[in-house]
Amino acid sequence: MLTVDFYYKEKKFTPAVADEEILKFVEFEKTYLGFYESTTAAEIARVIRAYLEYTHVDVIDNPTSNQIKAFVAAGHPVIVPAQGQQLGNPNFTAPGPVYHMFVVRGYTADQFITNDVGTRNGENYRYDIPVVMSAMHDWNGGDVDNGAKRIIVIYPDK
């Protein structure tokens, strides 16, 4: 969420800034939602509206890879909730997170280019498109493998 916000505001999201901003975001989530871990796409959308003050935030069910590419091509990075262990990212501490979110910021014919702040080497990390589409699952109380396929799209307010 924060990387998309910084993208729209043309601000640099450095590791030092990320640490500070994430801590503030977590504190807001604790107050606003009463918790901060394992939030659903809908809960994150609510927090984005309240904390980052975007009025147009969509949660899209069952997106296709072409839809994700179209959002990115239109200048709208896409937030993807996923079963993190299914991503096969070697930068995760084994065995990897059960639930994880990352941002798709670009694409090639067969890969999504992401910002994955939950890992080392996460900037411009590439995942094969079928891997992302298969691993995409929203939080659903712990059975993430069977969570709905959803993405979050934030639109900058004009």
TORPA-4810 file (N, C-alpha, C, O; in nm, 3 decimals):
<nodes>
NODE_1_0.083_-0.118_0.000_0.000_0.000_0.000_0.087_0.124_0.000_0.064_0.219_-0.075_M
NODE_2_0.187_0.122_0.084_0.274_0.238_0.095_0.358_0.258_-0.031_0.381_0.372_-0.071_L
NODE_3_0.403_0.150_-0.093_0.482_0.167_-0.215_0.398_0.226_-0.327_0.448_0.306_-0.407_T
NODE_4_0.272_0.189_-0.334_0.183_0.248_-0.435_0.159_0.396_-0.404_0.161_0.480_-0.494_V
NODE_5_0.137_0.427_-0.277_0.119_0.567_-0.236_0.242_0.650_-0.274_0.229_0.759_-0.329_D
NODE_6_0.360_0.600_-0.244_0.483_0.673_-0.276_0.500_0.686_-0.427_0.548_0.789_-0.475_F
NODE_7_0.460_0.585_-0.502_0.465_0.592_-0.649_0.378_0.707_-0.699_0.423_0.788_-0.780_Y
NODE_8_0.255_0.714_-0.651_0.165_0.820_-0.696_0.214_0.959_-0.655_0.194_1.056_-0.727_Y
NODE_9_0.276_0.966_-0.539_0.325_1.097_-0.490_0.467_1.128_-0.535_0.525_1.230_-0.498_K
NODE_10_0.523_1.036_-0.617_0.658_1.053_-0.673_0.762_1.074_-0.564_0.850_1.160_-0.575_E
NODE_11_0.749_0.993_-0.457_0.844_0.997_-0.346_0.926_0.869_-0.347_0.878_0.765_-0.391_K
NODE_12_1.049_0.875_-0.298_1.138_0.759_-0.294_1.109_0.676_-0.168_1.105_0.729_-0.057_K
NODE_13_1.090_0.549_-0.187_1.060_0.456_-0.078_1.188_0.381_-0.042_1.207_0.267_-0.082_F
NODE_14_1.274_0.446_0.034_1.402_0.387_0.074_1.379_0.292_0.192_1.275_0.299_0.257_T
NODE_15_1.475_0.206_0.221_1.459_0.117_0.337_1.437_0.194_0.468_1.355_0.152_0.550_P
NODE_16_1.507_0.303_0.487_1.489_0.381_0.612_1.349_0.442_0.618_1.284_0.438_0.723_A
NODE_17_1.304_0.497_0.507_1.169_0.555_0.501_1.066_0.443_0.519_0.967_0.461_0.590_V
NODE_18_1.090_0.330_0.455_0.997_0.217_0.465_0.980_0.174_0.611_0.867_0.153_0.656_A
NODE_19_1.091_0.160_0.683_1.082_0.119_0.823_0.994_0.214_0.903_0.905_0.171_0.976_D
NODE_20_1.019_0.342_0.887_0.942_0.444_0.961_0.796_0.443_0.921_0.707_0.444_1.007_E
NODE_21_0.769_0.441_0.791_0.631_0.447_0.741_0.553_0.321_0.775_0.435_0.328_0.808_E
NODE_22_0.618_0.206_0.768_0.549_0.081_0.801_0.509_0.078_0.947_0.399_0.035_0.981_I
NODE_23_0.597_0.124_1.035_0.564_0.129_1.178_0.443_0.220_1.204_0.356_0.185_1.283_L
NODE_24_0.438_0.335_1.138_0.324_0.426_1.154_0.196_0.361_1.100_0.089_0.372_1.159_K
NODE_25_0.209_0.292_0.987_0.095_0.225_0.924_0.042_0.115_1.016_-0.079_0.102_1.033_F
NODE_26_0.131_0.037_1.074_0.092_-0.071_1.166_0.019_-0.014_1.287_-0.083_-0.068_1.330_V
NODE_27_0.070_0.095_1.342_0.003_0.157_1.458_-0.137_0.203_1.421_-0.231_0.189_1.500_E
NODE_28_-0.152_0.260_1.301_-0.285_0.302_1.256_-0.377_0.181_1.242_-0.492_0.185_1.287_F
NODE_29_-0.328_0.074_1.181_-0.409_-0.047_1.165_-0.455_-0.101_1.301_-0.570_-0.141_1.316_E
NODE_30_-0.365_-0.103_1.397_-0.400_-0.152_1.531_-0.515_-0.071_1.590_-0.607_-0.127_1.649_K
NODE_31_-0.508_0.060_1.574_-0.613_0.147_1.626_-0.741_0.135_1.545_-0.850_0.124_1.601_T
NODE_32_-0.728_0.138_1.414_-0.843_0.141_1.323_-0.916_0.005_1.315_-1.038_-0.001_1.321_Y
NODE_33_-0.837_-0.103_1.301_-0.897_-0.235_1.286_-0.896_-0.316_1.416_-0.974_-0.410_1.433_L
NODE_34_-0.805_-0.280_1.508_-0.789_-0.357_1.630_-0.682_-0.465_1.616_-0.655_-0.537_1.712_G
NODE_35_-0.622_-0.478_1.500_-0.516_-0.574_1.471_-0.442_-0.525_1.347_-0.486_-0.430_1.283_F
NODE_36_-0.331_-0.591_1.313_-0.257_-0.548_1.195_-0.206_-0.665_1.110_-0.157_-0.642_0.999_Y
NODE_37_-0.217_-0.785_1.158_-0.168_-0.899_1.082_-0.283_-0.970_1.012_-0.397_-0.968_1.058_E
NODE_38_-0.249_-1.033_0.899_-0.345_-1.117_0.828_-0.474_-1.042_0.797_-0.583_-1.085_0.835_S
NODE_39_-0.460_-0.931_0.730_-0.576_-0.851_0.691_-0.621_-0.891_0.551_-0.539_-0.918_0.463_T
NODE_40_-0.750_-0.894_0.532_-0.806_-0.928_0.401_-0.790_-0.811_0.305_-0.757_-0.699_0.346_T
NODE_41_-0.813_-0.837_0.179_-0.807_-0.731_0.077_-0.909_-0.622_0.110_-0.879_-0.503_0.096_A
NODE_42_-1.029_-0.661_0.152_-1.132_-0.562_0.186_-1.089_-0.477_0.304_-1.111_-0.355_0.304_A
NODE_43_-1.028_-0.539_0.406_-0.980_-0.462_0.521_-0.868_-0.366_0.480_-0.865_-0.252_0.525_E
NODE_44_-0.779_-0.414_0.397_-0.671_-0.326_0.349_-0.728_-0.210_0.271_-0.681_-0.097_0.286_I
NODE_45_-0.827_-0.234_0.187_-0.889_-0.125_0.111_-0.949_-0.021_0.206_-0.935_0.099_0.182_A
NODE_46_-1.014_-0.066_0.313_-1.069_0.029_0.412_-0.958_0.111_0.476_-0.972_0.232_0.493_R
NODE_47_-0.848_0.045_0.512_-0.736_0.114_0.575_-0.674_0.214_0.477_-0.638_0.325_0.517_V
NODE_48_-0.661_0.177_0.351_-0.605_0.268_0.250_-0.691_0.394_0.241_-0.638_0.505_0.235_I
NODE_49_-0.823_0.376_0.239_-0.912_0.492_0.231_-0.896_0.581_0.355_-0.893_0.703_0.344_R
NODE_50_-0.887_0.519_0.472_-0.881_0.596_0.597_-0.743_0.655_0.623_-0.733_0.773_0.659_A
NODE_51_-0.639_0.578_0.606_-0.504_0.622_0.642_-0.438_0.702_0.531_-0.380_0.808_0.556_Y
NODE_52_-0.448_0.653_0.408_-0.383_0.721_0.296_-0.476_0.819_0.226_-0.433_0.898_0.141_L
NODE_53_-0.604_0.814_0.262_-0.705_0.908_0.217_-0.731_0.905_0.066_-0.758_1.008_0.004_E
NODE_54_-0.721_0.786_0.007_-0.763_0.769_-0.133_-0.912_0.738_-0.130_-0.958_0.657_-0.049_Y
NODE_55_-0.987_0.801_-0.219_-1.131_0.777_-0.222_-1.169_0.664_-0.316_-1.278_0.608_-0.305_T
NODE_56_-1.081_0.630_-0.409_-1.114_0.526_-0.507_-1.015_0.410_-0.492_-0.902_0.415_-0.540_H
NODE_57_-1.061_0.307_-0.426_-0.982_0.185_-0.405_-1.074_0.068_-0.439_-1.181_0.053_-0.379_V
NODE_58_-1.032_-0.014_-0.535_-1.114_-0.128_-0.575_-1.052_-0.260_-0.531_-0.931_-0.278_-0.536_D
NODE_59_-1.138_-0.350_-0.486_-1.101_-0.489_-0.464_-1.168_-0.566_-0.576_-1.290_-0.564_-0.590_V
NODE_60_-1.088_-0.634_-0.656_-1.140_-0.701_-0.776_-1.127_-0.851_-0.758_-1.018_-0.904_-0.734_I
NODE_61_-1.239_-0.919_-0.771_-1.244_-1.064_-0.758_-1.209_-1.132_-0.891_-1.246_-1.084_-0.998_D
NODE_62_-1.139_-1.242_-0.881_-1.107_-1.328_-0.995_-1.045_-1.254_-1.113_-1.091_-1.269_-1.226_N
NODE_63_-0.941_-1.174_-1.088_-0.880_-1.101_-1.198_-0.806_-1.196_-1.292_-0.759_-1.302_-1.251_P
NODE_64_-0.796_-1.156_-1.416_-0.713_-1.229_-1.512_-0.577_-1.162_-1.519_-0.560_-1.048_-1.477_T
NODE_65_-0.480_-1.233_-1.573_-0.348_-1.172_-1.590_-0.356_-1.054_-1.686_-0.282_-0.957_-1.671_S
NODE_66_-0.444_-1.062_-1.784_-0.461_-0.949_-1.877_-0.519_-0.827_-1.808_-0.483_-0.714_-1.841_N
NODE_67_-0.609_-0.847_-1.712_-0.661_-0.734_-1.635_-0.550_-0.669_-1.554_-0.539_-0.546_-1.550_Q
NODE_68_-0.468_-0.750_-1.490_-0.357_-0.696_-1.412_-0.264_-0.617_-1.503_-0.222_-0.506_-1.468_I
NODE_69_-0.232_-0.672_-1.618_-0.146_-0.600_-1.714_-0.210_-0.468_-1.756_-0.141_-0.367_-1.770_K
NODE_70_-0.341_-0.468_-1.778_-0.410_-0.345_-1.821_-0.404_-0.238_-1.712_-0.383_-0.121_-1.742_A
NODE_71_-0.423_-0.276_-1.586_-0.412_-0.178_-1.477_-0.271_-0.120_-1.473_-0.254_0.001_-1.463_F
NODE_72_-0.172_-0.206_-1.480_-0.033_-0.161_-1.474_-0.001_-0.071_-1.594_0.065_0.032_-1.578_V
NODE_73_-0.046_-0.109_-1.713_-0.021_-0.029_-1.833_-0.086_0.109_-1.822_-0.037_0.206_-1.879_A
NODE_74_-0.197_0.116_-1.748_-0.267_0.244_-1.728_-0.205_0.326_-1.615_-0.253_0.435_-1.583_A
NODE_75_-0.096_0.275_-1.555_-0.029_0.349_-1.449_-0.079_0.320_-1.310_-0.056_0.398_-1.217_G
NODE_76_-0.149_0.207_-1.293_-0.204_0.169_-1.162_-0.140_0.040_-1.115_-0.183_-0.069_-1.154_H
NODE_77_-0.038_0.049_-1.030_0.020_-0.074_-0.974_-0.087_-0.154_-0.901_-0.184_-0.098_-0.849_P
NODE_78_-0.070_-0.285_-0.898_-0.170_-0.376_-0.844_-0.114_-0.445_-0.720_-0.004_-0.499_-0.723_V
NODE_79_-0.191_-0.444_-0.611_-0.155_-0.513_-0.488_-0.214_-0.654_-0.495_-0.333_-0.672_-0.518_I
NODE_80_-0.127_-0.753_-0.474_-0.168_-0.892_-0.485_-0.152_-0.962_-0.350_-0.041_-0.975_-0.300_V
NODE_81_-0.264_-1.008_-0.291_-0.255_-1.095_-0.174_-0.227_-1.238_-0.222_-0.283_-1.282_-0.322_P
NODE_82_-0.140_-1.310_-0.151_-0.102_-1.442_-0.200_-0.069_-1.537_-0.085_-0.041_-1.496_0.027_A
NODE_83_-0.075_-1.665_-0.117_-0.021_-1.768_-0.030_0.129_-1.765_-0.058_0.175_-1.819_-0.158_Q
NODE_84_0.203_-1.701_0.030_0.343_-1.671_0.006_0.432_-1.791_-0.022_0.526_-1.780_-0.101_G
NODE_85_0.405_-1.903_0.040_0.488_-2.021_0.019_0.474_-2.074_-0.123_0.565_-2.140_-0.175_Q
NODE_86_0.360_-2.047_-0.187_0.339_-2.092_-0.325_0.417_-2.007_-0.426_0.428_-2.045_-0.542_Q
NODE_87_0.469_-1.893_-0.383_0.543_-1.806_-0.475_0.683_-1.861_-0.507_0.740_-1.830_-0.611_L
NODE_88_0.737_-1.941_-0.416_0.867_-2.000_-0.440_0.981_-1.899_-0.444_1.081_-1.920_-0.512_G
NODE_89_0.966_-1.788_-0.371_1.068_-1.685_-0.371_1.186_-1.730_-0.283_1.168_-1.751_-0.164_N
NODE_90_1.305_-1.743_-0.342_1.420_-1.790_-0.264_1.469_-1.688_-0.161_1.552_-1.721_-0.076_P
NODE_91_1.419_-1.566_-0.167_1.459_-1.463_-0.072_1.377_-1.466_0.057_1.412_-1.397_0.152_N
NODE_92_1.270_-1.545_0.061_1.194_-1.561_0.184_1.273_-1.647_0.281_1.348_-1.736_0.240_F
NODE_93_1.256_-1.621_0.410_1.308_-1.712_0.510_1.223_-1.838_0.505_1.100_-1.831_0.515_T
NODE_94_1.287_-1.953_0.489_1.215_-2.079_0.471_1.122_-2.106_0.589_1.161_-2.081_0.703_A
NODE_95_1.003_-2.154_0.567_0.949_-2.197_0.439_0.877_-2.086_0.362_0.817_-2.112_0.258_P
NODE_96_0.882_-1.966_0.411_0.812_-1.853_0.350_0.683_-1.824_0.423_0.634_-1.907_0.499_G
NODE_97_0.628_-1.706_0.400_0.505_-1.668_0.471_0.383_-1.742_0.416_0.373_-1.769_0.296_P
NODE_98_0.292_-1.773_0.505_0.166_-1.834_0.461_0.085_-1.729_0.385_0.023_-1.760_0.283_V
NODE_99_0.087_-1.605_0.434_0.010_-1.498_0.370_0.104_-1.381_0.345_0.183_-1.344_0.432_Y
NODE_100_0.095_-1.324_0.227_0.189_-1.221_0.186_0.122_-1.131_0.082_0.037_-1.177_0.006_H
NODE_101_0.161_-1.005_0.079_0.114_-0.914_-0.027_0.235_-0.849_-0.092_0.336_-0.822_-0.027_M
NODE_102_0.222_-0.824_-0.221_0.325_-0.755_-0.297_0.258_-0.672_-0.406_0.138_-0.684_-0.428_F
NODE_103_0.337_-0.589_-0.474_0.285_-0.498_-0.575_0.338_-0.537_-0.712_0.459_-0.552_-0.731_V
NODE_104_0.247_-0.553_-0.808_0.287_-0.571_-0.948_0.300_-0.432_-1.007_0.205_-0.353_-1.008_V
NODE_105_0.420_-0.402_-1.058_0.448_-0.268_-1.112_0.480_-0.268_-1.260_0.486_-0.163_-1.323_R
NODE_106_0.502_-0.387_-1.315_0.533_-0.399_-1.458_0.516_-0.543_-1.501_0.478_-0.629_-1.421_G
NODE_107_0.544_-0.567_-1.627_0.529_-0.704_-1.677_0.607_-0.720_-1.807_0.639_-0.623_-1.876_Y
NODE_108_0.636_-0.846_-1.838_0.689_-0.887_-1.966_0.587_-0.985_-2.023_0.478_-0.999_-1.968_T
NODE_109_0.621_-1.051_-2.129_0.528_-1.148_-2.187_0.494_-1.260_-2.090_0.382_-1.311_-2.090_A
NODE_110_0.591_-1.299_-2.006_0.568_-1.414_-1.920_0.595_-1.392_-1.771_0.589_-1.486_-1.693_D
NODE_111_0.626_-1.267_-1.732_0.655_-1.239_-1.591_0.590_-1.109_-1.545_0.570_-1.016_-1.623_Q
NODE_112_0.558_-1.106_-1.415_0.519_-0.982_-1.349_0.642_-0.927_-1.278_0.714_-1.001_-1.212_F
NODE_113_0.665_-0.798_-1.292_0.773_-0.728_-1.224_0.712_-0.665_-1.100_0.613_-0.592_-1.109_I
NODE_114_0.770_-0.695_-0.984_0.706_-0.657_-0.859_0.797_-0.572_-0.771_0.918_-0.565_-0.791_T
NODE_115_0.735_-0.510_-0.674_0.803_-0.458_-0.557_0.753_-0.546_-0.444_0.634_-0.548_-0.413_N
NODE_116_0.845_-0.618_-0.385_0.810_-0.714_-0.280_0.891_-0.677_-0.156_0.998_-0.733_-0.131_D
NODE_117_0.837_-0.583_-0.079_0.912_-0.529_0.034_0.929_-0.629_0.148_1.002_-0.600_0.243_V
NODE_118_0.865_-0.742_0.140_0.880_-0.843_0.244_1.004_-0.929_0.226_1.024_-1.023_0.303_G
NODE_119_1.086_-0.899_0.128_1.204_-0.982_0.101_1.325_-0.893_0.077_1.313_-0.774_0.048_T
NODE_120_1.442_-0.955_0.091_1.561_-0.885_0.043_1.557_-0.899_-0.109_1.499_-0.994_-0.161_R
NODE_121_1.615_-0.808_-0.178_1.614_-0.809_-0.325_1.472_-0.803_-0.382_1.445_-0.860_-0.487_N
NODE_122_1.382_-0.733_-0.313_1.242_-0.730_-0.356_1.209_-0.630_-0.464_1.107_-0.644_-0.531_G
NODE_123_1.293_-0.529_-0.481_1.263_-0.429_-0.584_1.286_-0.490_-0.722_1.392_-0.545_-0.751_E
NODE_124_1.185_-0.478_-0.806_1.187_-0.532_-0.943_1.198_-0.685_-0.946_1.244_-0.742_-1.045_N
NODE_125_1.156_-0.750_-0.838_1.161_-0.897_-0.837_1.060_-0.950_-0.937_0.948_-0.899_-0.947_Y
NODE_126_1.100_-1.051_-1.011_1.014_-1.107_-1.116_0.958_-1.244_-1.075_1.029_-1.333_-1.029_R
NODE_127_0.827_-1.255_-1.093_0.759_-1.383_-1.074_0.699_-1.423_-1.208_0.648_-1.338_-1.281_Y
NODE_128_0.704_-1.550_-1.240_0.634_-1.598_-1.358_0.484_-1.574_-1.339_0.431_-1.594_-1.230_D
NODE_129_0.418_-1.530_-1.444_0.275_-1.496_-1.434_0.192_-1.614_-1.383_0.108_-1.594_-1.295_I
NODE_130_0.210_-1.737_-1.436_0.129_-1.847_-1.383_0.150_-1.871_-1.233_0.057_-1.914_-1.164_P
NODE_131_0.270_-1.846_-1.183_0.298_-1.862_-1.039_0.214_-1.763_-0.959_0.152_-1.800_-0.860_V
NODE_132_0.212_-1.637_-1.003_0.134_-1.534_-0.933_-0.015_-1.567_-0.938_-0.084_-1.559_-0.837_V
NODE_133_-0.063_-1.605_-1.054_-0.206_-1.632_-1.068_-0.248_-1.752_-0.984_-0.359_-1.756_-0.932_M
NODE_134_-0.160_-1.850_-0.971_-0.190_-1.967_-0.890_-0.180_-1.937_-0.740_-0.262_-1.985_-0.662_S
NODE_135_-0.080_-1.858_-0.701_-0.056_-1.828_-0.559_-0.150_-1.721_-0.504_-0.162_-1.706_-0.383_A
NODE_136_-0.215_-1.646_-0.592_-0.304_-1.538_-0.550_-0.420_-1.592_-0.467_-0.505_-1.664_-0.517_M
NODE_137_-0.421_-1.556_-0.338_-0.528_-1.597_-0.247_-0.541_-1.492_-0.138_-0.441_-1.448_-0.082_H
NODE_138_-0.663_-1.454_-0.108_-0.689_-1.359_-0.001_-0.694_-1.432_0.133_-0.718_-1.553_0.138_D
NODE_139_-0.670_-1.359_0.239_-0.681_-1.414_0.375_-0.825_-1.454_0.400_-0.917_-1.382_0.362_W
NODE_140_-0.845_-1.567_0.463_-0.982_-1.611_0.494_-0.987_-1.682_0.628_-1.055_-1.784_0.643_N
NODE_141_-0.916_-1.629_0.724_-0.918_-1.687_0.857_-0.815_-1.796_0.878_-0.819_-1.864_0.980_G
NODE_142_-0.725_-1.815_0.784_-0.617_-1.909_0.804_-0.602_-2.014_0.696_-0.494_-2.070_0.680_G
NODE_143_-0.708_-2.043_0.621_-0.701_-2.141_0.512_-0.670_-2.067_0.382_-0.751_-2.067_0.289_D
NODE_144_-0.554_-2.005_0.377_-0.519_-1.917_0.265_-0.518_-1.992_0.132_-0.551_-1.934_0.028_V
NODE_145_-0.482_-2.120_0.134_-0.481_-2.198_0.010_-0.616_-2.195_-0.061_-0.623_-2.209_-0.183_D
NODE_146_-0.723_-2.176_0.016_-0.857_-2.173_-0.042_-0.918_-2.033_-0.040_-1.039_-2.018_-0.061_N
NODE_147_-0.836_-1.933_-0.015_-0.885_-1.795_-0.017_-0.919_-1.750_-0.157_-0.865_-1.802_-0.255_G
NODE_148_-1.008_-1.655_-0.167_-1.054_-1.604_-0.296_-0.938_-1.538_-0.372_-0.843_-1.489_-0.312_A
NODE_149_-0.948_-1.539_-0.502_-0.852_-1.470_-0.589_-0.896_-1.324_-0.595_-1.005_-1.292_-0.643_K
NODE_150_-0.809_-1.234_-0.545_-0.843_-1.092_-0.540_-0.718_-1.007_-0.559_-0.607_-1.050_-0.528_R
NODE_151_-0.740_-0.888_-0.609_-0.635_-0.786_-0.615_-0.693_-0.654_-0.563_-0.814_-0.637_-0.554_I
NODE_152_-0.603_-0.563_-0.531_-0.643_-0.430_-0.485_-0.580_-0.328_-0.580_-0.462_-0.335_-0.612_I
NODE_153_-0.663_-0.234_-0.625_-0.614_-0.128_-0.713_-0.650_0.007_-0.649_-0.766_0.032_-0.616_V
NODE_154_-0.550_0.090_-0.633_-0.566_0.224_-0.579_-0.559_0.322_-0.696_-0.469_0.311_-0.780_I
NODE_155_-0.650_0.416_-0.701_-0.647_0.518_-0.805_-0.612_0.652_-0.739_-0.668_0.688_-0.636_Y
NODE_156_-0.519_0.725_-0.799_-0.483_0.854_-0.738_-0.598_0.952_-0.748_-0.666_0.959_-0.850_P
NODE_157_-0.619_1.026_-0.642_-0.722_1.129_-0.645_-0.669_1.248_-0.722_-0.554_1.289_-0.706_D
NODE_158_-0.752_1.301_-0.804_-0.711_1.416_-0.888_-0.734_1.545_-0.816_-0.706_1.652_-0.869_K
</nodes>
